[in-house]
Every structure is written in C-alpha cells, then in structure tokens.
Amino acid sequence: MKAVTVDGLRMRYGANDVLNDVTFQVDSGKVLALLGPNGAGKTTTIEILEGFRRRSAGRVSVLGVDPAHGDERWRARIGIVLQSWRDHAKWRVRELLTHQGSYYAGLAWDIDDLLAAVGLTEHADKQLRMLSGGQRRRLDVVIGLVGRPEMLFLDEPTAGFDPEARRDFHELIHGITGETTIMLTTHDLPEAEKLADRILILSEGRIVADGTAEELAGEDVVRWTLDGRRHERSTQDSTRFVFDLFKRYGDAVSGLEVRPASLEDTYLTLVENA
Ligand SMILES: Nc1ncnc2c1ncn2[C@@H]1O[C@H](COP(=O)(O)OP(=O)(O)OP(=O)(O)O)[C@@H](O)[C@H]1O
C-alpha cells in the first residue's frame, strides 16, 4: 500500500523551475525524510502534498486522493506541522489542543498523554505567548498529531529543540510509526538516520538520492601503511577487513585509519556536485 505517490512533479514560479520531474512513493506506515540544502524545494514539495500549493504539472496522490481536490474528510486524515504556525498568543496550551482535538471527535489522542510525550505537561495552562521558542515548536508538533492522522507532514519539526526535546520527539515518532505514515524535512542528518525508513535527497529541485540511510551512507574507508606504501580500501565491514589485514601481515601494518560510512559525506558530495 502506498500512502503517497508522486510522479513527474513539476513546480514553476514564473520562468523558474523549482521542482523538476520529482518522482517517489511512500509506503503506508513508513517514515520518509526529505533532505536538501536551503531552497532545494522541500517545503514546496510538502506543501503540494498537503494541498496548500497548486503544482504546475505531474501526478500526485496522498491517501488515494489528489491533494488539489482534497475535501474535509481527506483533510481530517492528515496532520500538518508547518515551518511556522499562526499566532494564537492569548490561548492557553491545553485550551488550544482541546479545541483542535474537537475537530476529530472520537479520534483524537488523549491531550494529557500528548502533552507528557513532548514534555509540556507543566506548561499546559500557560498562554502561548509565555512559551519559549522550543516549547512553541513542541506544541506545533502536538497540534499536528492531535487528530491521530493517518498521514503526518512535518516541516523541520525539531528546529529549535533542545537535546532533551529532540530525544522525546524521536521517541514520540517511534511510538506512532506503523500506524501513521510520516514525511518530514530536516537539516539534521543524524535525525534522518535515526527516524527514517527511507531518505530522499533533493537538490535544486531534483531527487539526487533515494534509499535507506545505510544504502546512502556507502562504505567504510580503511587506510593503512605496509612496506612504506600507503593503501586505501572501501568496505562494508571494516572490522572484518582490519582483522584479516592483521592476521595476514601482523605488526608490519601501521598508520591504520578507519573512517566509518557516513550519510553526511554522501550528502555533501551529492549536493556539491549537483
Ligand atoms: N511563492 C514563491 N514564489 C516564487 N518562488 C518561490 C516561492 N516559494 C518558494 N520559492 C522558491 O522555490 C525554491 C524552493 O523553496 P523551498 O521553500 O521549497 O525550499 P526548501 O528546500 O524548503 O528550503 P529551506 O531548507 O530553506 O526551508 C526557492 O528557490 C524559493 O525561493
């Protein structure tokens, strides 16, 4: 089952193509992370899928519906966390969540459980204007979740989170995976590695990589010196390789270096060469 299907998506502002032939799918219940430099087209892609922007061309389906024609019933199945949320400065945290939850009668998560999951319990009765930036952001995430959506879009959900809030958020996401399909954007590569079943890298409006974190991270690199000569080898299993190297050559080997496979290396190479 595919929760999202995108085929040949194109977005043009004036004469400027910001998305070119973007094609991908998201399996139901999985987490997809969309990575890419500033201006790559991540928010544009997500906003088209949310039904906020009209695409220029291509086919798009979210939960079996074209977002350009999504009705109220379709919208009720979708949770959205934008990069910035409109201000409701005078509302209190619990009041706003209870109000949002009332749109999803019988479906919504328990408000207190949600508040606890993002560490907002002690701030539940504060007005929004009294919250710090990171606390506001945690509330944004909870608002996206309150209706227990089948599909959740998160645009840079953890921007401004402290390490503890980030960890709580990761646990929250792990807790709802399987039940909810999630598509998120982030600039935090370790976060993408931790959360995503699949990662897409977008650069200048094109997909330049699509795979699991492991697939994209490539191979470990082992370097060593033997008989005065420097050697280098890429390998999936550097522990095994180094073990065999020492078994064979013993202490004739020197200057050993192992650089683990890294999503960051792949990301930077792809983005710089795009
Ligand atoms: N309404 C608009 N009119 C014209 N150009 C736009 C509009 N909205 C976005 N763009 C352009 O589209 C491109 C992609 O923007 P988008 O916000 O999707 O990037 P992003 O990958 O989400 O970036 P960031 O990481 O900074 O959030 C940018 O070059 C941006 O200037």
The ligand as an SDF file (V2000), in Angstrom:
LIG
                    3D

 31 33  0  0  0  0  0  0  0  0999 V2000
    5.8440   31.8240   -3.7050 N   0  0  0  0  0  0  0  0  0  0  0  0
    7.0200   31.7160   -4.3170 C   0  0  0  0  0  0  0  0  0  0  0  0
    7.3070   32.4310   -5.4240 N   0  0  0  0  0  0  0  0  0  0  0  0
    8.4840   32.3200   -6.0600 C   0  0  0  0  0  0  0  0  0  0  0  0
    9.4850   31.4830   -5.6730 N   0  0  0  0  0  0  0  0  0  0  0  0
    9.2550   30.7390   -4.5810 C   0  0  0  0  0  0  0  0  0  0  0  0
    8.0240   30.8090   -3.8400 C   0  0  0  0  0  0  0  0  0  0  0  0
    8.1000   29.9380   -2.8080 N   0  0  0  0  0  0  0  0  0  0  0  0
    9.3250   29.3510   -2.8970 C   0  0  0  0  0  0  0  0  0  0  0  0
   10.0140   29.8360   -3.9500 N   0  0  0  0  0  0  0  0  0  0  0  0
   11.3660   29.4080   -4.3870 C   0  0  0  0  0  0  0  0  0  0  0  0
   11.3330   27.9930   -4.5530 O   0  0  0  0  0  0  0  0  0  0  0  0
   12.5940   27.4320   -4.1960 C   0  0  0  0  0  0  0  0  0  0  0  0
   12.3670   26.2840   -3.2290 C   0  0  0  0  0  0  0  0  0  0  0  0
   11.9070   26.7880   -1.9880 O   0  0  0  0  0  0  0  0  0  0  0  0
   11.5110   25.8390   -0.7620 P   0  0  0  0  0  0  0  0  0  0  0  0
   10.9540   26.7160    0.3150 O   0  0  0  0  0  0  0  0  0  0  0  0
   10.6620   24.7350   -1.2520 O   0  0  0  0  0  0  0  0  0  0  0  0
   12.9460   25.2740   -0.3300 O   0  0  0  0  0  0  0  0  0  0  0  0
   13.3600   24.3780    0.9270 P   0  0  0  0  0  0  0  0  0  0  0  0
   14.1030   23.2120    0.3760 O   0  0  0  0  0  0  0  0  0  0  0  0
   12.1620   24.0770    1.7660 O   0  0  0  0  0  0  0  0  0  0  0  0
   14.3610   25.3420    1.7000 O   0  0  0  0  0  0  0  0  0  0  0  0
   14.6760   25.5440    3.2850 P   0  0  0  0  0  0  0  0  0  0  0  0
   15.6120   24.4390    3.6710 O   0  0  0  0  0  0  0  0  0  0  0  0
   15.3650   26.8700    3.2960 O   0  0  0  0  0  0  0  0  0  0  0  0
   13.3800   25.5360    4.0370 O   0  0  0  0  0  0  0  0  0  0  0  0
   13.4360   28.5640   -3.6300 C   0  0  0  0  0  0  0  0  0  0  0  0
   14.3310   28.9760   -4.6330 O   0  0  0  0  0  0  0  0  0  0  0  0
   12.4220   29.6440   -3.3240 C   0  0  0  0  0  0  0  0  0  0  0  0
   12.9970   30.9190   -3.4720 O   0  0  0  0  0  0  0  0  0  0  0  0
  1  2  1  0
  2  3  1  0
  2  7  2  0
  3  4  2  0
  4  5  1  0
  5  6  2  0
  6  7  1  0
  6 10  1  0
  7  8  1  0
  8  9  2  0
  9 10  1  0
 10 11  1  0
 11 12  1  0
 11 30  1  0
 12 13  1  0
 13 14  1  0
 13 28  1  0
 14 15  1  0
 15 16  1  0
 16 17  2  0
 16 18  1  0
 16 19  1  0
 19 20  1  0
 20 21  2  0
 20 22  1  0
 20 23  1  0
 23 24  1  0
 24 25  2  0
 24 26  1  0
 24 27  1  0
 28 29  1  0
 28 30  1  0
 30 31  1  0
M  END
$$$$
